[in-house]
Amino acid sequence: MWEVTGHPFTTREGKVVHATIQKPGKAASVKEKTWGAHERLAIQRTTEPVVANASAYSKRPTRTRTKGRRQV
């Protein structure tokens, strides 16, 4: 079982699809998968909720946008 970690994109006028995939929980298994856009894929969704990388428990401060001037 693999999970898609990068946003899929197409090349060659939309005929080839590329996506970054990895085994769940194993960052060392990252690879790029390529297939024809006309091919059918068997995709199975998990019943667990998807947790975003930047969670509510992140210690990093949130960025705020300002109109016009940059904050210094």
CYANA upper distance limits for C-alpha pairs under 8 A (distance plus 0.5 A):
  1 MET  CA     23 LYS  CA      7.01
  1 MET  CA     24 PRO  CA      8.25
  2 TRP  CA     21 ILE  CA      6.83
  2 TRP  CA     22 GLN  CA      6.00
  2 TRP  CA     23 LYS  CA      5.16
  2 TRP  CA     24 PRO  CA      6.90
  3 GLU  CA     21 ILE  CA      5.99
  3 GLU  CA     22 GLN  CA      6.05
  3 GLU  CA     23 LYS  CA      6.60
  3 GLU  CA     24 PRO  CA      6.67
  4 VAL  CA     19 ALA  CA      7.30
  4 VAL  CA     20 THR  CA      6.42
  4 VAL  CA     21 ILE  CA      4.90
  4 VAL  CA     22 GLN  CA      7.13
  5 THR  CA     19 ALA  CA      8.26
  5 THR  CA     20 THR  CA      6.06
  5 THR  CA     21 ILE  CA      5.81
  5 THR  CA     22 GLN  CA      7.26
  6 GLY  CA     19 ALA  CA      6.44
  6 GLY  CA     20 THR  CA      5.29
  6 GLY  CA     21 ILE  CA      7.44
  7 HIS  CA     19 ALA  CA      6.79
  7 HIS  CA     20 THR  CA      7.80
  8 PRO  CA     17 VAL  CA      7.20
  8 PRO  CA     18 HIS  CA      6.02
  8 PRO  CA     19 ALA  CA      4.85
  8 PRO  CA     20 THR  CA      7.76
  9 PHE  CA     17 VAL  CA      6.20
  9 PHE  CA     18 HIS  CA      5.92
  9 PHE  CA     19 ALA  CA      7.10
 10 THR  CA     14 GLY  CA      5.52
 10 THR  CA     15 LYS  CA      7.34
 10 THR  CA     16 VAL  CA      5.94
 10 THR  CA     17 VAL  CA      4.90
 10 THR  CA     18 HIS  CA      6.62
 10 THR  CA     37 ALA  CA      8.47
 11 THR  CA     15 LYS  CA      6.93
 11 THR  CA     16 VAL  CA      5.84
 11 THR  CA     17 VAL  CA      7.01
 11 THR  CA     18 HIS  CA      8.35
 12 ARG  CA     16 VAL  CA      6.65
 14 GLY  CA     37 ALA  CA      7.47
 15 LYS  CA     36 GLY  CA      6.47
 15 LYS  CA     37 ALA  CA      5.56
 15 LYS  CA     38 HIS  CA      7.76
 16 VAL  CA     34 THR  CA      7.44
 16 VAL  CA     35 TRP  CA      6.37
 16 VAL  CA     36 GLY  CA      5.12
 16 VAL  CA     37 ALA  CA      5.64
 17 VAL  CA     34 THR  CA      6.14
 17 VAL  CA     35 TRP  CA      6.00
 17 VAL  CA     36 GLY  CA      6.56
 17 VAL  CA     37 ALA  CA      6.10
 18 HIS  CA     32 GLU  CA      7.28
 18 HIS  CA     33 LYS  CA      6.21
 18 HIS  CA     34 THR  CA      5.05
 18 HIS  CA     35 TRP  CA      7.30
 19 ALA  CA     32 GLU  CA      6.17
 19 ALA  CA     33 LYS  CA      5.93
 19 ALA  CA     34 THR  CA      7.18
 20 THR  CA     30 VAL  CA      7.44
 20 THR  CA     31 LYS  CA      6.29
 20 THR  CA     32 GLU  CA      4.93
 20 THR  CA     33 LYS  CA      6.71
 21 ILE  CA     30 VAL  CA      6.20
 21 ILE  CA     31 LYS  CA      6.09
 21 ILE  CA     32 GLU  CA      6.56
 21 ILE  CA     33 LYS  CA      7.29
 22 GLN  CA     26 LYS  CA      7.35
 22 GLN  CA     27 ALA  CA      7.21
 22 GLN  CA     28 ALA  CA      8.45
 22 GLN  CA     29 SER  CA      5.77
 22 GLN  CA     30 VAL  CA      4.89
 22 GLN  CA     31 LYS  CA      6.88
 23 LYS  CA     27 ALA  CA      7.93
 23 LYS  CA     29 SER  CA      6.49
 23 LYS  CA     30 VAL  CA      7.80
 26 LYS  CA     30 VAL  CA      8.37
 35 TRP  CA     39 GLU  CA      7.64
 51 VAL  CA     55 SER  CA      7.83
 54 ALA  CA     58 SER  CA      6.75
 66 THR  CA     70 ARG  CA      7.36
 66 THR  CA     71 GLN  CA      8.11
